Amino acid sequence: MRLTLPFDVRPDPGLPVPPYWDTRLDHGAAAEPPGGGARLLEAACGYWARRGLPVDTRHALAAPGAEPLLLALLAATDGDPVLARPAAAWQQPLARLLRRRVHTVPTPPEGGGVPDPFALLETVRRARAEGGAPRLLVLSAADDPSGTVSPPELLHETCEAAAEAGLMIVSDETYSDTLHHHDTVLLSPAEMLPDHTVVITDLGATLVPVSVPAALARFPGTDHGAAWRERAAAALAAMRAALTGPVAAATGYVLTEPPEVTDHRAAANRLHARVGAAAYRAVTEAGAVCRPPKAGFQLYPTLSTTGVPGAPGTPAMTAEQAEERLSAALGRPVLGGHRFGDDPAEPRVRIDIGALLGATETERRTALTAADPVSAPHVAAGLAALTSAFAELCGPGAATGPAGSGSRGRGA
C-alpha cells in the first residue's frame, strides 16, 4: 500500500479546540488586508516583545499559514534557499514552485534543525562555484521532524557562518513555545543577527486551532527589513492570501495571551511532554534508535533492523518502505524521512504524538485534562499499537517486505 501524502504534512498536536476560540470569532469583522490590519499587527508586536524581540507594525506581517508566508518571503527576495537536512516537509516544495534551486546542509547529531556551520560554508562555496545563488538560510532551532532543540553554541556558530557567507536567515520558530522542560535553553538567531534575520511562526502549533491557517513574520528593524516586508505583503496580495475577518479577530485576541490562553498552552505542553516521553520509550524499547523529544509533538526514530542478507550493517528497508509498512500497521499516515529531505536509504520516520491523543474532540479533551494522560484508555491503546508495530519491524523478520510481497529493502 503506497501512502497518499496528506494535504497537511505538519504534525498534528492532537488538541481539542479551546473553548475561548469560537467565542472570539467576530463574524461581523471586515476582511483583513494582505499582511494584516493595524489591530492584528499591534497584537503581533506585543507577542514578539514578550519574547524579547521588540518590533513595530512596519516590520510585522500576518498571513493565512506558514506556507503562503514562506512563499511570499521567497518571492520577495532574489536567490536560492539553503535548507537544513532534514527539514519540515512543506518547505522545499515552495521553493520548487518558484523554480529556485534548493541547497541542503546536514544537521549535526546534537539535534534541532540548524545546519552544521562548516558544512554550510562548504555547501555555499560549492554552490556559488557552480553558478548557484544561495541567499537565504532557513533553519529551526526547535524543529520538525525531530522534535529536538539545537544547542545554543551550535546556533551561534551557524549564525556566524551564515554572516560570513552573506546569507540572510529565515528562522522558523513555530515550536519555540512548545518546550517540554523549563531547563531547555532555546535561542533565536534574531538575538544574534537582528539585522539579518526574519522570524516566522505558525500559530497552529500553540495559539490557534491546528485547522486554522494563521502565521506571523517579524522582519529586521531596518529600512531593508521594512522594504522586504512590503514586497512580501505585495506577494500575499497577488495570491489573495489574507486572514478572514473572523479569524483575524480571534487571532488578535489570543496574541494578547490572557490567562486562559497561556493556561491552555501550558497544559498542552505538559501533555505532549508526558505522551512524547512514553512514545519515546515505546519505540526505543522495541529496538528503534531515537533522540528524546524536547519540543513539539513529534519523534524521529530510525528503525534498527537486521539488514539485507549478504550486506551486513545495511538497513533492511528504505524510508519509503518504512513509511509504507508503519502506515499500514498503524492505520494512519506515517511520513518517511525522504519526505523531509533525509537519506532515502535510511529507515527513518516521523511519529506524530497528536495521533495518540484521540480521534474525537471528547478523547482529545480527556487526554488534555487527565492527571495521567498515558493511562487514559485510548492513549494507552495507541502506545501499545505503536510498540507492537515497531517491535515487528525491528525484529528478526524485518528484512522482508509486507506479507506476501516478497520485497526486500535495499542497502544504503
N, C-alpha and C positions, 0 to 999 in steps of 0.2 A: 504493500500500500504506500504510494508516494504521497507525501504531505502536500496539501494545498496550503500555500503560505497565507496566514491570516492577514486581514486588512491592516490590523494594527500589530506591528511586531514588537512593540514595547511591552515590558512585563506589566501585568495587571496587579495592582495592590490588593485586590480582593476585599475591598471595604464596602460597607453599606453607604448609601447616600446620607450625609449628615442631615439631621432634622432641620437645621437652620438654612440649608441651601434653597429649598423650594420657597420658603417664606421671603427670601431676599430677591427672588426673580421678579423684577418690575416689568410686567408685561405691557405697560404703557410707555416704557422708556424709548426715546428716539434712537435711531440707528447710530452707531459709533462711526467716526471717520476712520479710514485705514491708519493704523498706528496707534489708535486710541484717543479718546477725548480727554479734556482737561481734568475732570474729576477722577477718572480711572488712572491717569498718569500721575496725579498727585498722590493717590494711594500707593501706586507702584514706587514712587520716590520714598515714601515712608517705609515701605517694605525693605528697600535696599539700604536705607540709612540704619535700620535696626540691625543690619548685618555688617555694619562697619564700612559700607560702600555708598557714601552720600552721592546724590546725583540730583539734577534738576530736570524739569519736564522736557527741555530741549534735547536731552540726551537719554531719554527713556522711550520705550516703544512697547506696544502690546499687539499681539497677533493671535489668530484663532489656531493655536497649536504650534509646537516646535518645528514641524515640518515646513509650513509656509514661512515661518520666521527664518530658519536657516537658509531656505531657498532665496528669500529676499536679501539676506546678508551676502550670499554668494553672488547674486545678480548685481548687487550694488558695488562690487569691487572687482578689479581685474585679478587674473592669476588663478592658480590651481590650489585646491585644498590639500593639506597634509593631515592624514588621519592616523590615530593610534590603531594598532592591530593586536587584539580585536577592538572593535568599536561598535557602538549602537547600530543595529541593522538598518535603521531608516536613514542614516547619514549619507552613505555612498551613493545610493540611487538618486539623491537630489543633485549631486554634482554631475552625475551622468546625464540628467535631464538638460543641464546647461552645456553639455559636451565638454566639461572640464576633465582634464586628466587628474586622476586621484593617485596620490603618493601615500604609501602606508609605511609606518615605522613600528616595530615591535615594542611592546611594553615589557619592562623587566619583571622578574618573578615576585617582587615585593607586593605587587597588586596595584589596583587602580588603573585608570585609563589615561595615564601620562606616558608618552614615549620615552625610551631611553635617550638621554641627551647626546651621547656620542653617535648612536645610530641615526639620530635626527640630523646632525650635521653632515654625516656621510651621505644620507639619502638626498638631502637638499643639494649637496655639492654635485653628486652624480646626475641628478635631475637637470640641473642647470647646464652641466657639461653636455647633456644630450639635447639641449634646446628647450627643456621644460621651464615652467614659470611658477614654481611653488611660492605661494604668497600668504596663505592663511593656515595656521596650525589649529586644528580643532581637537580639544582634549577634554577630559572629565576626570577630576581627581577622585570623585566617588562615582563609580562607573556602572553602566550596563555594557556587557553582560555579567560581569563577575561579582558585583555587589561588594567589592573591596575598595580600599582607600589608599591612595598614593602617599608615601611618607613625605613630610614637608621638605626634607633635604633633596629628594628626587625632584619634586615640583620646582624648587628653587633652581636646581641645576638645569632643568629642561627649559625654564623661562630664560635663563642666561643664554642657553644655546639658541633659543628662538630669536632673542635680541641680536646675537652675533650673526645669525643667518638672515636678519632683516625681515622676519616673519611677524605679522600681526597674529594675535591669539583670539580665538573664539572659545571661551570656557563654558562648557555645558555643566551647569550647577544644579541640574534637576534634582539630584539625590543628596544635596548638601544638607537638607533639613531632615534626612531620614536616618541619621546615625543611630546605631544600636546601643552604643555605650558613650557616656559623657566624657570618658577619658580619651576618646579618639580625637587626635589633632587633625583638623582639616583646614587648609588654607586655600585662598583664591589667588589665581595669577594677577587679578586686578589689584591685589595688595602689593605685588612685587613690580609689576609693569603697568601702572594705572593708565598711562597714555597710549598703550599698545594693546589693550585687552577689552573685548566685548564680552559681557557675561550674559548668558541666556539661561532660562529655566522654564520647564514645562510644569505648570501648576497642577496638572493632573496627578502628579506623584504625591502631593501633600495637601493642597488647599481646596481644590475643586474636585467634583466627581470625575473619575477617570474617563467617562464618556463625553465630558465637556472639553472641547479643544480651547485651551487658553494658555498663552505663554508670554513671557516678558523678555526684553533685552535692555541692558544697561551699556551705554556707549561711553568711551573716554570723554572726560570733561574738557575737551579741546574743540577748536574750530573744525579740525579734521573729523572728530567724533560726531559733531553736530551735522556736518555735511554727509557723513556716512549714514547717519540716522535718517536724513531727509531722502537720500537715494533709496534706502531700504523701504521707507514709507511709500515712496512712489512705486516701487516694485509690488508692494502689497496692494496698492490701489489698482495697478494694472491687472492683478489677479482677482480683484474684488474680494480680497481676503481681509475681513474685518469682523470683530466680535459683534454679535447681535446686541441690541439694546438691553434685553432682559439679562443676558449672560454678563454683560459689562457691569450692570448694576450689582449683581450678586458677587462678581469677582472683585469689584471695588470694595465691597463690604469685607470679604474675607481677607483682603490685603491689609486691612487695618489691624488684623489679628486680635480681635477681642477674646476674652477668656474661653468662650465656648468653642472657638476655632482652634486655639492653641491646645486646649484640653483634648479635643478630638485628634489632633496631630500627635500629641504625646502618647495617647492610648494606642494609636496606630503603630507608632514606633516600637512600643513595648510588645505589641502583638507580633510584629514582624521579627523582632529580635528573638522572641521565645520560639516561635514556629520555625524561623530560619535556623536556629541552633539545633532544633530537633531534626529538621530535614538534613542538615549537615551531618549529624550523627548517623542518620539512616543511610545516606549514600556512602559514607566512608566506611561504616561497619560492614556494608555489603561488598566493599572492595574497591570503590572508586577513589580517585585522588582529587582533593578539592581544598581550596583555601577557605577558611571560615569567613562567612559574610560579616561585614562591618557596617553596611549601609544598604538601603533599598529593600527589595523583596525578591531577590534572585540569587541563585547559586550557579556556579560554572564548573561542574565536575568533569573529569576525564575518566572514562571507563577504563578500568585496569583489566585487560583481557589477556588471553593466553598466547595470542599471536598466530600468524599464518604458519601452518606446518611447513617445515623446511626453511623458515626465515625467522630464527629466534630473535626475540626482542622487538619485533614489529607489531603494530596494532592489528587486532583481529578484524576490525571493521573500520570504515571511514566515518567521518562526521555525518555524512548523509545517511549512511546505514544506521548509525546510532539514532539519529533523528527519527527515521522511519520505524525502527523497532520499538523505541520508547513511546512514540506517539501511539502506536498500535496497542502497546501494553497498558498505557495509562488512559487511553480513550480521549486524549486531548493533544493539541499541538505542542510539541517539544522541539525547539529550534536547535539545529546543529551548529557547531562552531563556524562552519563555512558561511553561514548567514551573516556573521559578524566580521568577515574578512580573515578569519583564522585559518590555520593549516587544515585543508580539507581531508588530509590523510589521518589526522588525529581525532579519535572518537570523543570529542568534547561536545557538551550540550548545555543549554541554559535551562534550569529548572525554576519555574515561577512559583514563588511561595503563595501568591494570592490564590492559585488554583486549589490549594489545600484548605482554604478558609470557608469554602462553601459555594454552592451554585445558586443560592437564592439570597434575597435580602435578609430573610429570617436567619439563615445559617450564618451569614456573614456578621450580622449584629450579635448573634450568640457568641461567636468567636471573639469579637471585639470587646465584649463586656465580661467575658468569663475570667474568673480569677486564675484559672489554669487552662488556657485555651488548648494546650496539647492534649488534654484529657477529654475535650469535647468529642462526642462520638464520631461526628463526621470528619473532624480533623485527625483523630486517631486512625480512622479508616483510610484516609488519604495518605498518611505517613506509612501505614502498613503496606499499602499498594506500591508506594514509592520504594520501600525496602525490598519488596518482592521482585519488582521489575529490575532493579539494579543488581540484586543477587543473581537473577537469572542471566543477565547479560555479562556480569563479571565472573561468572562461574566457569568451570572447565569446558562446558559446551558452548561457550560464547563465540567460538571461532566460526561456527556455522551460521548461516543466514536464517531467515524466518522459516518456520516449519514448512517442509515440503518444497522450499525454493531451491535448495541445493547450492545457494550462493555463499561466497566467502568474501570477507573483507580483504582489501589489498594492503600491502605494507606501505610504510612511509617512504 
